[in-house]
């Protein structure tokens, strides 16, 4: 095999792998947060990898949206929403932010109406 060809093929493969977007999520203080440090939540009424938060619900609980380029990785998957968008999920549970959380570290949505919960990996 031509060494230049092999090097070019390896470079292309690495570029493609890096180009695939990963979940915009990290662990901080024992919780899942988004890239800005905002706390992420799950909703007990979601089931089967499907979001039950639609319509007016998304104003208070914005979904963690994914793009067409985003690919599942490990415990993170991408689900289809009823509105046609894509949403990140962790261990099959769709992920959301709480609109009333004003700054990183806020956890105002935890146990909201006993159906919304912070995500502890």
Beta strands, then each sheet from edge to edge (+ up, - down):
strand 1: 25-28
strand 2: 31-34
strand 3: 41-43
strand 4: 65-66
strand 5: 76-80
strand 6: 86-90
strand 7: 93-94
strand 8: 116-118
sheet 1: 1+ 2-
sheet 2: 3+ 8-
sheet 3: 4+ 6- 5+
sheet 4: 4+ 6- 7+
end
